[in-house]
Amino acid sequence: MKQPSTMTDSAGNPVPTAYVPKIDKARDRLVRRLTKDAEKLSAALVAHKAKCLKEIAAFQGATAELYGVTLGGEKNGIILTSFDGTLRIERRASDTLAFDERLLMAQQLINEWLQERTQNVDHDLVTLINRAFRNSRNSGLRFGEVIRLTKLDIKGEKWLKAMTLIRESITVQSSRTHCRFYRRENTQSDFELIPLDIAQVPAPAEAKQAP
């Protein structure tokens, strides 16, 4: 295969191929080849997921029809197990939650509540509040820390109003359904997840031989 006359570097500049070091050319070929293989695997996983969700839904529907039951939707979790009990498929649905603009109003009320109690405030409580509303570098507010505030047994009109605002500010940003696959040697052993994330797949020397 004839090489192109130029190769584009990371700054977007065309570089004559003859001047590109051999090691850089070899690295470029390796990255492109493995990435192409990864894209094929990704597409295969997308197709497999669609197939799994479709066939599990069809099986669930057929089972419901057999027993004369009308299902309300497919968001509920379901576990399917092989007849010998060594294989398992779990279909799970998960929501990504976030807060809307009412959280800022809740934070303002909490700050006002704290200012009114400057002489009699629990420093541990202040730490909890600061931790809840401190943005993390990658994921923004700590959802669980904010929700934890609503479970505290604290009285006071502004505090209670703030807690109501926090609860009402929770919105569902997205919903995702996924499947997980498990296997085990026998019914006395524990199920082990079959990894589909390449970061979790063991290296060849670590991989167990499939039964």
Secondary structure as GFF3:
##gff-version 3
##sequence-region A 1 211
A	DSSP	beta_strand	6	8	.	.	.	ID=ss1
A	DSSP	beta_strand	14	16	.	.	.	ID=ss2
A	DSSP	three_ten_helix	17	19	.	.	.	ID=ss3
A	DSSP	alpha_helix	22	66	.	.	.	ID=ss4
A	DSSP	beta_strand	78	81	.	.	.	ID=ss5
A	DSSP	beta_strand	87	99	.	.	.	ID=ss6
A	DSSP	alpha_helix	102	115	.	.	.	ID=ss7
A	DSSP	alpha_helix	123	132	.	.	.	ID=ss8
A	DSSP	alpha_helix	143	149	.	.	.	ID=ss9
A	DSSP	alpha_helix	157	169	.	.	.	ID=ss10
A	DSSP	beta_strand	170	183	.	.	.	ID=ss11
A	DSSP	beta_strand	192	193	.	.	.	ID=ss12
###
